Amino acid sequence: MSAILGLPANVVYATVAIYALLVIASIVVGVLRWKNPGERYSELASRTDSWWWMIGAFTLCILLNQTVAIFFLAFISYLALKEYLSLIPTRRIDREVLLFAYLAIPIQYYWAAIDWYGMFIVFVPVWMFLFLPPLLVLRGRSEGFLRAVGTISSGLMMTVFTLSHWHGCSCRATSSIRSLAESGSCSSLWC
């Protein structure tokens, strides 16, 4: 695939498609609000506006450079993990252990940034999964232990590990992965 603006063509096409969907959504919301004035569609309008801000920030970050994109995705991972942990029930005794879950974010993105694929791919699903349960056990309360381990581990997988793959699979590390990118097999941002 040829690069457009320094990005793979598939990333540019997907971004353009998202912008097209947002234009259509904005038109639909505008027509709905024009036909039925009032507060009925105000939440839908504010959600559409927030999507414009999100895709705009995303586009700006991937256009600037990879370092900005890494920090942006790490920040998004932080916000996602923070939101996830605010929604699940956590024991008061687990609060100190959650610090290590938050510390996994910069470490995971560091592995992605330096292209250490071996550590990047196993850090959260292996090392954090092995590190957090003993910390929870050492806190001294076994009531709710399995729920705490399961929810914290699931949160790390969903919010840190998966989001870091947007950069981590950047296909810059080896030429064999570069050939995957040229064949269209890799769908990350900088293949």
N, C-alpha and C positions, 0 to 999 in steps of 0.2 A: 504494500500500500504506500502510496506517495504521501508525504507529509504536507499538511496545509497549516501555515502559521507555526511550523515546528511541532505540530501534533499529528498523530496518525489520522488518516482520513476518516476512519470509523468513529473516532471521538468527535471530530468536527461534525459529521453527519448526525450523530446522536444529539449533540448540543443544539444544532439547528432544528432538529425535530422537536426537542423540548421547547425551544423558543416558539416554534410554530404552534404547538399545543397551547402554550401560554397566551399567544395572540388570540387563538380561537376561544379559549376560556374567558379572556377579558372581553371579547366581543359578546359572548353569550351572557356574561354577568351584566354588561352594560345594557343589553337589550332587555334582560329581565328587570333590571332596576328602572329602566325607562318606562316599561309597560306597567309595572307595579311599584310606584314610588313609595318610599317609606323605609322602615328599618328591616323589612323582611329579608332582604338579601345582603345586609351589611356584613354579616359574618363570612359569607361566601366571597364577597368583595375583598375583605381584609385577608382572607386566606390566599386569594389569587395574588394580591399585592405582596404578601410575604414570599410566595413562590418566585415572583419577579426578583425580589431582593436576594433570595438564596441562589438562584441560577446566575444572577449577575455577579455575586461574590465568587461563586465557583468558577465562572468563566474568567474573571479577572485574575484569580489565583493561578489557574493553569496556564494562562497566557504570559504571566510575568516570568516565572521560572520554577524549577523543581523545588528549590528550597522553600519558597513561599507556599507552594502547594503542600509540601510536607507539613509545615507549621499549621496551615489551614486545616488539613485533614486531622492532625493531632488535636487541634482545638475542637473540631467537630466530634472527635472520639470522646474528648473530655466532657463536652456538653451532653452527648448521648449517654455516657456512663453515669453522669450526675443525674440526669433525668430518670434513667432506669433505676438507680439506687434510691431515688426519692419515691418511686412507685411501689417498690417491693417492701415487704415487712423485714426490717433488720433488727436484730437484738442490740441493745445498748452496748453489750460487751464486745460486739463485733465491730464497733465503730473504729477502733484503732487499727484493726486488720484491714479495713477498707482503704486506709492510707496506702498500703502496698498495692492494692488494685489500681489506685490512681497513679502510683509511681510506675506501673507497667506501661502506661501510655507513652511517656517520652523514651523509655527503653525500647519498646517495640518499634517506634518510628526511627529510632537511632539505627537499629539493625537494618531497617528498610533503606535508610538514607545511605549507609555505607555499603549497601549491596551484599551483606553477609546473609545470603539466602538460607543457609543451614540453620543459623540461630534464629533468624526471622520466622521461619516456618514452624519451629518447635517451642519458641519462648513462651507464648501464652498457653497452647494446648498441652504442653508437657511440663515445663518448668514452673509456671504459675500454678498449674493444677497440682503439682507435687509440693509446692512451697506454702500455699495458703491453708490447706487442711491441718497440717501440724501447728501452724500459728493459731488457728481457731481452737484446736484441742488444748494447747498450752494456756489458753485464756481461762480454762478451768470449769466451764459449764458445757455439759454435753447435751442438755436439752435444746432441741432445735438445731443441732449440729449439721445434720444432713441437709436440711432445708437451706441453711446458711451457705454451706459449701456449694450446693447445687445452684443457688441463685447468683452467688457472686461469680462462680465459674461461667455460668451461662451468660451473665452480663459482660464479662471480659471477652468471651467469644463473639458475641453479637456486636459490641460497640468498639472494641479495640482491634481484635484480630481481623474481622471481616473488613472494617473500614481501612485498616492499614494495607490491605491487599490492593487497594486502588493505586498505591504507590509501590508497595513491596514487590509486586509483580511487574515492575517497570521495564523488565526485559532489557536492562542495560548491562547486566552482569556478565553474561557469556554470549558468544556468537551463536551457540546452538539455540539459545532462547531468542536471540535476534532473528534467526531464521524462522522461528515460530511466529514472531511478530509480522514478518514480511508475508507469511502465508495466511495471516489473518486469524491464527489460532489463539493469540493472546489479545485480550480485550482491555488491557489497562491503559493508563493515560499516556505513557511515553514509550510504547513498544517500538 
